[in-house]
Amino acid sequence: MFILLFVSCYKDATISVTNNIGNVSIGSISYGNIYIGYKSLLPGETASEIISDGRDGVKFPMSAQLQFYMISGKNKVFLKSKEIYTLNADQHLKIVIDNNTEVVNPMKTTTEMDLKIMDDDK
């Protein structure tokens, strides 16, 4: 009797994003083309996602900006992290979005693009 055994060679990694910005939520969070969680994060909340090279069609190491909407009441703005984060296979990448996170607004002109998330108190 001959038994054929297939072994999966897929590699996985985990990414988590924490919202540490006071008084705003962040939503539609993605790392490259991969969505992280499916709800908006209130201050202090974290969302995680397992990324698989087989299922998600990515190659490790992968590098991408974090993209999200910052939401305050009925107002929201689309932002991208200025930093490009690298994710390796078998890694757990933890990203914290806070008042010191440098972001760009791709909808603005190049002279208006660079931003830093700040508290109203400052």
PEZI-V488608 format. One record per residue. SS is DSSP state (@ for helix, = for strand, . for the rest). PHI is phi in degrees with one decimal (NA if undefined). PSI is psi in radians with two decimals (999 if undefined). Layout:
SS&PHI&PSI, SS&PHI&PSI
This chain:
.&NA&2.33, .&-113.2&2.18, .&-115.1&2.24, .&-99.5&2.18, .&-117.1&2.19, .&-100.5&2.29, .&-112.2&2.28, .&-74.2&2.31, .&-109.0&0.30, .&-69.3&2.55, .&-112.6&2.50, =&-122.9&2.76, =&-148.6&2.83, =&-124.1&2.45, =&-126.5&2.38, =&-129.2&2.52, =&-125.9&2.27, =&-116.2&2.34, =&-93.0&1.90, .&-114.3&0.53, .&-98.8&2.18, .&-70.5&2.49, .&67.5&0.19, .&-137.1&2.70, =&-108.2&2.82, =&-123.8&2.43, =&-140.6&3.02, =&48.5&0.86, =&-79.6&2.29, =&-142.1&2.62, =&-113.1&1.82, .&64.4&-2.17, .&-98.7&0.19, =&-108.2&2.11, =&-73.8&2.45, .&-108.7&1.83, .&71.6&2.96, .&-129.2&0.40, .&-141.9&2.88, .&-75.0&2.53, =&-100.2&2.16, .&-77.8&2.88, .&-53.2&2.29, .&90.9&-0.19, .&-87.3&2.69, =&-129.3&2.48, =&-123.3&2.53, =&-130.4&2.72, =&-147.4&2.39, =&-90.5&2.25, =&-109.9&2.24, =&-118.7&2.33, @&-64.3&-0.59, @&-73.8&-0.87, @&-73.8&-0.74, @&-94.1&-0.12, .&67.3&0.59, .&-106.5&2.87, .&-120.1&2.27, .&-90.9&2.54, .&-70.4&2.57, =&-118.0&2.63, =&-131.2&2.37, =&-161.8&2.82, =&-86.0&2.71, =&-87.5&2.34, =&-121.3&2.48, =&-164.9&2.87, =&-100.8&2.30, =&-95.7&2.17, =&-120.9&2.23, =&-135.2&1.88, .&64.0&-2.18, .&-93.1&-0.02, =&-96.1&2.45, =&-147.8&2.61, =&-135.8&2.41, =&-83.6&2.26, =&-134.0&2.69, =&-126.3&2.46, =&-65.1&2.48, =&-70.4&-0.61, =&-73.9&2.47, =&-101.6&2.11, =&-95.7&2.37, =&-104.4&2.31, =&-120.1&2.13, .&-100.3&2.76, .&-58.1&2.53, .&64.4&0.28, .&-102.2&2.64, =&-113.8&1.79, =&-88.1&2.15, =&-111.0&2.08, =&-114.3&2.25, =&-113.4&2.09, =&-92.4&2.05, .&-139.1&-2.95, .&-67.1&-0.25, .&-99.3&0.01, .&-70.9&2.17, =&-86.2&2.28, =&-132.1&2.86, =&-126.6&2.58, .&-105.7&1.81, .&-64.7&-0.19, .&-84.3&-0.19, .&-94.1&2.88, .&-71.7&2.89, .&-60.0&-0.57, .&-74.4&-0.40, .&-98.6&-0.07, .&-70.7&-0.73, =&-74.1&2.21, =&-134.8&2.85, =&-135.2&2.34, .&-71.4&2.22, .&-131.9&2.68, .&-76.2&2.69, .&-67.0&-0.40, .&-68.7&-0.32, .&-98.4&999
